[in-house]
Amino acid sequence: MTSSGQGAASWFATRAGRRYGVELGLLLLAKLVLLSALYFVFVAPQPHADTSSAAMQSHLLDAQSPVISGESP
């Protein structure tokens, strides 16, 4: 302990520690910006399936009439 009774100074309180913290924060911020940009460029513009009630009804009703090849009515 030091004579003031506060204990050993933290490494992050030093100039090198503060610089390390700032660089780490900027790196994390840059990573977040890059991942957000990649999402909005590649994922967001993709077409999504129509999940409206009318689309689901037509999809389910079309699936109820199976087509059997090779048989004539």
C-alpha positions as CSV (number, residue, x, y, z in Angstrom):
1,M,0.0,0.0,0.0
2,T,1.1,3.5,-0.6
3,S,1.5,6.1,2.2
4,S,-1.9,7.7,1.3
5,G,-3.7,4.4,2.0
6,Q,-5.4,4.1,-1.4
7,G,-3.5,1.0,-2.5
8,A,-1.5,0.4,-5.7
9,A,-2.5,2.6,-8.7
10,S,-4.3,0.8,-11.5
11,W,-2.5,0.3,-14.7
12,F,-5.5,1.8,-16.5
13,A,-4.9,5.1,-14.6
14,T,-1.5,5.4,-16.3
15,R,-1.0,7.2,-19.7
16,A,-0.4,3.8,-21.4
17,G,-3.5,2.3,-19.8
18,R,-5.7,5.2,-20.9
19,R,-4.4,5.0,-24.4
20,Y,-5.0,1.2,-24.5
21,G,-8.6,1.8,-23.3
22,V,-9.2,4.4,-26.0
23,E,-7.7,2.2,-28.7
24,L,-9.8,-0.7,-27.6
25,G,-12.9,1.4,-27.5
26,L,-12.3,2.8,-31.0
27,L,-11.6,-0.7,-32.3
28,L,-14.9,-2.0,-30.9
29,L,-16.7,1.0,-32.3
30,A,-15.2,0.4,-35.8
31,K,-16.2,-3.2,-35.6
32,L,-19.7,-2.3,-34.8
33,V,-19.9,0.2,-37.6
34,L,-18.5,-2.3,-40.1
35,L,-20.9,-5.1,-39.0
36,S,-23.8,-2.7,-39.3
37,A,-22.7,-1.6,-42.8
38,L,-22.4,-5.3,-43.9
39,Y,-25.9,-6.0,-42.5
40,F,-27.5,-3.1,-44.3
41,V,-25.7,-3.9,-47.6
42,F,-26.1,-7.6,-47.8
43,V,-28.9,-8.8,-45.4
44,A,-31.5,-6.1,-45.2
45,P,-32.3,-5.8,-48.9
46,Q,-33.0,-9.5,-49.3
47,P,-36.6,-10.4,-50.3
48,H,-38.7,-11.8,-47.5
49,A,-41.5,-14.4,-47.9
50,D,-45.1,-13.0,-48.0
51,T,-46.7,-14.0,-44.7
52,S,-50.0,-12.2,-45.1
53,S,-53.2,-14.2,-44.4
54,A,-54.2,-14.3,-48.0
55,A,-50.8,-15.7,-49.1
56,M,-50.8,-18.4,-46.4
57,Q,-54.4,-19.4,-47.3
58,S,-53.5,-19.7,-51.0
59,H,-50.4,-21.6,-50.2
60,L,-52.2,-24.1,-48.0
61,L,-55.2,-24.5,-50.3
62,D,-52.8,-25.2,-53.3
63,A,-51.0,-27.9,-51.2
64,Q,-54.3,-29.8,-50.6
65,S,-54.7,-30.9,-54.2
66,P,-51.8,-33.3,-54.9
67,V,-50.8,-34.0,-58.5
68,I,-50.2,-37.7,-59.2
69,S,-48.4,-38.3,-62.4
70,G,-49.3,-41.3,-64.6
71,E,-53.0,-41.4,-63.7
72,S,-55.7,-40.1,-65.9
73,P,-58.9,-38.9,-64.4
